[in-house]
Amino acid sequence: MEQSPSLFGLLTLSLGNAALVGLGLMPEPETGQTMKDLTVAAHNIELLAMLKEKTKGNLNPDEQHLLEGLLYDLRLKYVEGQKKA
């Protein structure tokens, strides 16, 4: 079965949203409350980094741009979150 680019984007954005929830920048979907948990954020950022490494050379330009841009932004937000903690 061929992997749909939209499924890859959905996975990438899901992990990114989970990281944003951990950074306290988005409310938790189930409760609607915003809570900061840098461990959760770091875990999801690490998953995205692993996904980038494991898919190296197999992504189309749009997928690669999405993943790299998201990782860059999340890493910056993580560093900012650590400074405020």
QUIKAPE-V423851 format. One record per residue. PHI is phi in degrees with one decimal (none if undefined). BURIAL is # if it has 16 or more other ideal C-beta (glycine too) atoms within 10 Angstrom, else .. D_LAST is the distance of its C-alpha to the last C-alpha in Angstrom with 2 decimals. Layout:
# QUIKAPE-V423851
[[PHI & BURIAL & D_LAST] [PHI & BURIAL & D_LAST]]
This chain:
# QUIKAPE-V423851
[[none & . & 44.67] [-77.3 & . & 43.19] [-77.7 & . & 39.45] [-77.9 & . & 38.91] [-58.4 & . & 36.55] [-66.5 & . & 35.30] [-68.1 & . & 34.28] [-64.3 & # & 32.30] [-62.4 & . & 30.56] [-63.3 & . & 29.89] [-61.8 & . & 28.36] [-60.5 & # & 26.20] [-68.9 & . & 25.00] [-64.0 & . & 24.46] [-66.2 & # & 22.10] [-63.7 & # & 20.34] [-64.2 & . & 20.05] [-62.9 & # & 18.69] [-66.1 & # & 15.89] [-63.6 & # & 15.26] [-62.8 & # & 15.27] [-63.2 & # & 12.66] [-79.1 & # & 10.42] [77.9 & # & 11.22] [-98.1 & # & 13.61] [-138.6 & . & 16.71] [-72.0 & . & 17.93] [-66.9 & . & 19.02] [-57.9 & . & 22.76] [-72.8 & . & 24.11] [-105.9 & . & 22.48] [77.7 & . & 21.55] [-93.4 & . & 18.26] [-101.6 & . & 14.90] [-138.3 & . & 12.29] [-90.7 & . & 9.16] [-142.4 & . & 10.01] [-64.5 & # & 8.96] [-65.9 & . & 12.05] [-64.2 & # & 14.27] [-60.2 & # & 13.21] [-61.7 & # & 13.89] [-60.8 & . & 17.09] [-70.5 & # & 18.40] [-66.0 & # & 17.78] [-64.0 & . & 19.65] [-62.2 & # & 22.37] [-64.7 & # & 22.87] [-63.9 & . & 23.14] [-64.3 & . & 25.64] [-61.2 & # & 27.51] [-61.5 & # & 27.81] [-65.9 & . & 29.20] [-72.5 & . & 31.58] [-103.4 & . & 32.94] [-52.6 & . & 33.45] [85.2 & . & 36.85] [-116.4 & . & 37.32] [-102.1 & # & 35.48] [-79.3 & . & 37.17] [-56.9 & . & 35.79] [-65.3 & . & 34.17] [-63.9 & # & 32.37] [-63.4 & . & 31.26] [-63.1 & . & 30.02] [-58.8 & # & 28.07] [-65.5 & # & 26.39] [-66.4 & . & 25.65] [-65.5 & . & 24.38] [-64.0 & # & 22.10] [-61.1 & # & 20.68] [-59.4 & . & 20.21] [-61.9 & . & 18.42] [-66.0 & # & 16.11] [-64.1 & . & 15.27] [-63.1 & . & 14.46] [-64.6 & # & 12.25] [-65.8 & # & 10.44] [-62.1 & . & 10.01] [-61.6 & . & 8.87] [-65.3 & # & 6.25] [-67.2 & . & 5.11] [-66.5 & . & 5.58] [-84.3 & . & 3.82] [-76.5 & . & 0.00]]
